[in-house]
Amino acid sequence: MIKTSIKITLERLDPEECYRFVADDSCGGIAAFIGVVGNDTLKERVPIWKKEYYSDGEVWVNAHP
């Protein structure tokens, strides 16, 4: 069964409440971004490195701009 949950609010978000809202025993983990997203050109000027390790030994690396 696929469960989609969404909450739209004008109120300030509480990270613990958000965690409880999405927590589910079928999930392997929860990732959250807390910060500000701006409309700037930082990513065009500074390389962003991302490296992921998988259980089968695969590694994925990406650098951009």
Backbone bond lengths (Angstrom), bond angles and torsions (degrees), N, CA, C in turn:
res aa  C-N    CA-C-N  psi(-1)  N-CA   C-N-CA  omega(-1)  CA-C   N-CA-C  phi
1 M - - - 1.444 - - 1.530 109.35 -
2 I 1.317 117.03 131.49 1.459 122.25 177.41 1.525 108.33 -95.64
3 K 1.323 114.62 128.19 1.457 120.78 -179.78 1.521 108.37 -116.32
4 T 1.296 116.95 124.30 1.456 121.59 176.59 1.518 108.26 -112.21
5 S 1.314 115.58 126.06 1.461 120.18 179.77 1.514 108.72 -123.35
6 I 1.305 115.46 136.02 1.455 120.59 177.07 1.524 108.57 -145.84
7 K 1.308 114.81 143.46 1.457 119.94 177.10 1.519 107.50 -134.31
8 I 1.304 116.34 123.94 1.461 122.02 178.20 1.524 107.42 -111.34
9 T 1.327 115.24 126.32 1.457 119.59 -176.84 1.518 110.30 -149.26
10 L 1.291 116.13 154.06 1.459 121.74 172.86 1.525 110.79 -95.76
11 E 1.324 116.52 -4.44 1.463 122.26 -177.48 1.529 111.19 -80.25
12 R 1.298 115.98 156.69 1.462 122.18 176.39 1.527 109.22 -63.65
13 L 1.335 117.32 136.69 1.462 121.75 -178.21 1.519 111.57 -82.94
14 D 1.321 115.73 138.98 1.455 123.06 173.90 1.529 106.93 -103.60
15 P 1.343 118.94 116.49 1.472 120.89 -177.14 1.531 113.68 -54.09
16 E 1.313 118.58 -39.52 1.470 120.83 179.19 1.529 111.34 -65.31
17 E 1.319 117.05 -40.07 1.465 120.30 177.82 1.531 110.29 -65.58
18 C 1.325 116.83 -39.32 1.467 120.95 177.60 1.522 110.28 -62.68
19 Y 1.312 117.13 -43.91 1.459 121.64 178.64 1.537 110.48 -58.86
20 R 1.312 116.25 -48.64 1.479 119.71 179.88 1.527 111.42 -62.87
21 F 1.316 117.07 -34.64 1.462 122.14 -178.72 1.529 111.83 -63.94
22 V 1.339 117.17 -37.92 1.471 120.50 -176.21 1.520 113.42 -100.39
23 A 1.328 118.21 -11.57 1.472 120.55 -176.95 1.525 110.72 -61.03
24 D 1.337 115.34 137.29 1.460 121.92 179.29 1.520 107.65 -154.75
25 D 1.313 117.42 136.95 1.466 121.18 -178.82 1.525 112.58 -60.35
26 S 1.327 118.36 -22.59 1.460 120.95 -179.23 1.528 112.21 -80.67
27 C 1.335 117.44 -7.60 1.466 121.44 -178.97 1.522 110.74 -88.66
28 G 1.306 115.58 144.31 1.458 120.54 176.69 1.513 112.15 -83.01
29 G 1.299 117.52 -23.14 1.455 120.71 -178.90 1.507 110.92 -178.87
30 I 1.290 114.81 169.32 1.458 121.55 179.57 1.520 107.44 -128.66
31 A 1.330 116.64 130.63 1.456 121.68 176.35 1.515 108.20 -117.57
32 A 1.314 116.39 136.75 1.460 120.22 -179.27 1.518 109.72 -133.12
33 F 1.305 116.10 143.71 1.459 122.35 174.18 1.520 107.49 -109.18
34 I 1.308 115.78 124.60 1.455 120.73 175.15 1.519 106.22 -122.56
35 G 1.291 115.97 114.37 1.452 119.54 -177.64 1.510 110.63 171.15
36 V 1.315 114.89 -161.61 1.448 121.44 -177.99 1.515 108.55 -121.78
37 V 1.305 116.17 133.34 1.455 121.48 174.65 1.514 106.50 -105.50
38 G 1.308 115.20 122.25 1.453 119.38 -177.68 1.514 111.70 -113.82
39 N 1.281 115.69 167.70 1.448 121.66 177.71 1.525 107.75 -100.63
40 D 1.356 115.42 76.05 1.450 118.83 -179.34 1.526 110.00 -129.06
41 T 1.303 115.66 -176.71 1.465 120.82 -176.36 1.516 112.26 -108.93
42 L 1.338 118.27 19.55 1.461 120.63 -178.09 1.522 111.54 -55.81
43 K 1.334 117.66 -44.58 1.464 120.51 -178.36 1.524 112.32 -64.97
44 E 1.305 117.10 -23.73 1.458 120.16 177.05 1.521 111.73 -77.31
45 R 1.326 117.17 -24.09 1.465 121.87 -176.44 1.521 113.43 -99.81
46 V 1.347 118.08 -27.26 1.461 121.99 -174.30 1.528 109.10 -121.28
47 P 1.353 117.94 125.58 1.465 119.15 177.90 1.533 111.39 -62.52
48 I 1.303 116.41 136.33 1.457 122.92 176.40 1.521 107.04 -105.41
49 W 1.329 117.19 119.73 1.469 121.74 -177.89 1.511 109.44 -102.49
50 K 1.301 115.37 135.10 1.456 121.44 177.52 1.516 107.74 -133.86
51 K 1.317 117.04 129.11 1.462 121.54 -179.61 1.515 108.11 -134.23
52 E 1.323 116.50 125.46 1.453 121.70 -179.46 1.519 109.35 -122.28
53 Y 1.319 115.89 140.62 1.458 122.39 176.62 1.518 108.51 -113.09
54 Y 1.325 116.56 135.13 1.452 121.31 -179.67 1.524 109.87 -113.21
55 S 1.319 116.47 156.92 1.468 121.22 -176.13 1.527 112.57 -62.00
56 D 1.345 118.15 -24.17 1.467 120.08 178.91 1.527 112.68 -86.22
57 G 1.340 117.00 6.91 1.460 121.40 176.76 1.517 114.42 94.35
58 E 1.318 117.64 -8.14 1.457 120.62 179.52 1.524 110.36 -66.52
59 V 1.303 116.05 145.20 1.452 121.80 176.39 1.527 107.74 -128.80
60 W 1.319 116.95 134.38 1.449 121.85 178.29 1.515 108.44 -121.38
61 V 1.315 115.82 127.06 1.460 121.15 -179.35 1.528 107.91 -129.01
62 N 1.321 115.87 139.25 1.450 119.98 178.48 1.526 108.88 -142.48
63 A 1.302 114.52 136.91 1.471 120.08 173.69 1.513 107.31 -130.93
64 H 1.258 117.03 134.98 1.449 120.39 177.18 1.509 107.89 -147.29
65 P 1.210 120.16 148.77 1.437 125.62 73.95 1.469 112.57 -92.47
